[in-house]
Amino acid sequence: MSTVLGKDEKSIREDVFTANLVLFWLKANYTLTNKRVTGDTPNTLLGLIPLGKAQIAQPLKTIASVISSTKFHFGRLVIGLILFIAGIGVLVGSSFILGLILLLIGAVNIANCYTATFVITNNAGQASGYEISILEKAKVQNFVNEINTIIADL
């Protein structure tokens, strides 16, 4: 990732995260500088179809806190199970291709129902969350710790 730095701005840390467990080639890029946190994360439709990127640019002076956590998405699990079971039924029944598509979408939703998240809260109390693959949990925690160290020294 190449972040355009402003005057007197220095890059402190750059991290690349796997945003989606199944679509491992889609990467979320975040950069911490001495003045801001910038980055982007890919958007997907149904967890399977890439549809652009969401960008972040948050000045450090406006950040009140940054936390990391793991999150279980019950809705994704339920939808994934329904699609997976429907896919098996259709696969055995009438349409092989439709059955495979439903199985694939269901499996992707099941695989992505548990994620690592970091949340940036600004001084007004507005929180913005960014999801990362659960396999990157330790890396996310280190990035969050670095941000919190920098904002504590401001």
C-alpha positions as CSV (number, residue, x, y, z in Angstrom):
1,M,0.0,0.0,0.0
2,S,1.3,3.4,-0.8
3,T,-0.1,6.1,1.5
4,V,0.5,9.7,0.4
5,L,2.1,11.4,3.4
6,G,1.6,15.0,4.2
7,K,4.1,17.6,5.4
8,D,6.1,16.4,8.4
9,E,4.2,13.1,8.4
10,K,6.1,9.9,9.0
11,S,4.9,6.3,8.6
12,I,5.1,4.4,11.8
13,R,3.6,1.1,10.8
14,E,2.0,-0.5,7.8
15,D,0.0,-3.8,8.0
16,V,-1.7,-5.9,5.4
17,F,-4.5,-8.2,6.7
18,T,-6.5,-10.9,5.1
19,A,-10.0,-9.5,5.2
20,N,-11.9,-12.7,4.3
21,L,-11.1,-16.2,5.3
22,V,-12.2,-17.7,2.0
23,L,-11.1,-14.9,-0.4
24,F,-7.6,-14.8,1.1
25,W,-6.2,-12.8,-1.8
26,L,-8.4,-9.8,-0.8
27,K,-6.3,-7.8,1.5
28,A,-7.1,-4.9,3.9
29,N,-4.2,-2.4,4.2
30,Y,-3.8,0.0,7.1
31,T,-1.1,2.5,7.8
32,L,-0.4,4.3,11.1
33,T,1.5,7.6,10.8
34,N,2.5,10.1,13.4
35,K,-0.7,12.1,12.4
36,R,-3.4,9.7,11.3
37,V,-4.6,6.2,10.6
38,T,-5.4,5.4,7.0
39,G,-6.3,2.4,5.0
40,D,-8.8,0.4,3.0
41,T,-10.7,-2.8,3.3
42,P,-12.4,-4.7,0.5
43,N,-16.2,-4.9,0.3
44,T,-17.9,-8.1,-0.7
45,L,-21.4,-9.2,-1.6
46,L,-22.5,-12.3,0.2
47,G,-18.9,-12.7,1.4
48,L,-18.0,-14.0,-2.1
49,I,-18.1,-11.3,-4.7
50,P,-15.6,-8.4,-4.4
51,L,-17.3,-5.0,-4.8
52,G,-14.7,-2.2,-4.3
53,K,-13.1,-0.9,-1.1
54,A,-14.1,1.1,2.0
55,Q,-11.5,3.6,3.0
56,I,-10.5,5.1,6.3
57,A,-8.6,8.3,7.1
58,Q,-8.8,9.2,10.8
59,P,-6.6,11.9,12.3
60,L,-5.0,10.7,15.6
61,K,-6.1,13.9,17.4
62,T,-9.8,12.9,16.9
63,I,-9.4,9.3,18.1
64,A,-10.7,8.7,21.6
65,S,-10.0,4.9,21.7
66,V,-9.3,1.9,19.7
67,I,-10.2,-1.6,20.7
68,S,-10.0,-5.0,19.2
69,S,-12.3,-7.9,19.7
70,T,-13.5,-11.1,18.1
71,K,-17.1,-11.2,16.9
72,F,-19.5,-14.1,16.2
73,H,-22.1,-13.3,13.5
74,F,-25.1,-15.5,14.3
75,G,-27.0,-14.2,11.2
76,R,-24.2,-15.3,8.9
77,L,-24.1,-18.7,10.5
78,V,-27.9,-19.2,10.1
79,I,-27.9,-18.0,6.5
80,G,-24.9,-20.1,5.7
81,L,-26.5,-23.2,7.2
82,I,-29.8,-22.6,5.4
83,L,-28.0,-22.1,2.1
84,F,-25.7,-25.1,2.7
85,I,-28.6,-27.4,3.5
86,A,-30.7,-26.1,0.6
87,G,-27.6,-26.6,-1.7
88,I,-27.4,-30.3,-0.6
89,G,-31.2,-30.7,-1.3
90,V,-30.9,-29.1,-4.7
91,L,-27.7,-31.0,-5.5
92,V,-29.4,-34.3,-4.8
93,G,-32.6,-33.3,-6.4
94,S,-32.8,-31.4,-9.6
95,S,-30.0,-28.9,-10.5
96,F,-26.3,-29.8,-10.0
97,I,-25.0,-26.3,-10.8
98,L,-27.5,-24.4,-8.6
99,G,-26.8,-26.9,-5.8
100,L,-23.0,-26.2,-6.0
101,I,-23.6,-22.4,-6.0
102,L,-25.8,-22.6,-2.9
103,L,-23.3,-24.9,-1.2
104,L,-20.5,-22.5,-2.0
105,I,-22.3,-19.4,-0.8
106,G,-23.4,-21.3,2.4
107,A,-19.9,-22.5,3.1
108,V,-18.4,-19.0,2.7
109,N,-20.9,-17.5,5.1
110,I,-20.2,-20.3,7.7
111,A,-16.5,-19.8,7.3
112,N,-16.7,-16.1,7.8
113,C,-19.1,-16.1,10.8
114,Y,-16.3,-15.6,13.3
115,T,-14.1,-12.5,12.7
116,A,-11.5,-10.3,14.4
117,T,-12.6,-6.6,14.6
118,F,-11.0,-3.4,15.5
119,V,-13.1,-0.4,16.4
120,I,-12.0,3.2,16.3
121,T,-14.1,5.6,18.4
122,N,-13.7,9.3,17.7
123,N,-14.0,12.1,20.3
124,A,-17.8,12.5,19.6
125,G,-18.4,8.8,20.5
126,Q,-19.0,7.6,16.9
127,A,-17.5,4.1,16.4
128,S,-16.3,2.6,13.1
129,G,-15.6,-1.1,13.0
130,Y,-13.3,-2.9,10.6
131,E,-13.5,-6.7,10.2
132,I,-10.5,-8.9,9.6
133,S,-10.1,-12.6,9.2
134,I,-10.0,-14.4,12.6
135,L,-6.6,-15.9,11.6
136,E,-5.2,-12.4,11.8
137,K,-6.4,-11.8,15.4
138,A,-2.9,-11.4,16.9
139,K,-1.7,-9.1,14.2
140,V,-4.9,-6.9,14.7
141,Q,-4.2,-6.7,18.4
142,N,-0.6,-5.6,17.8
143,F,-1.8,-2.9,15.4
144,V,-4.4,-1.7,17.9
145,N,-1.8,-1.6,20.7
146,E,0.5,0.5,18.5
147,I,-2.3,3.0,17.8
148,N,-3.2,3.2,21.5
149,T,0.4,3.8,22.4
150,I,0.7,6.7,19.9
151,I,-2.6,8.4,20.9
152,A,-1.6,8.1,24.6
153,D,1.5,10.1,23.9
154,L,-0.3,12.9,22.1
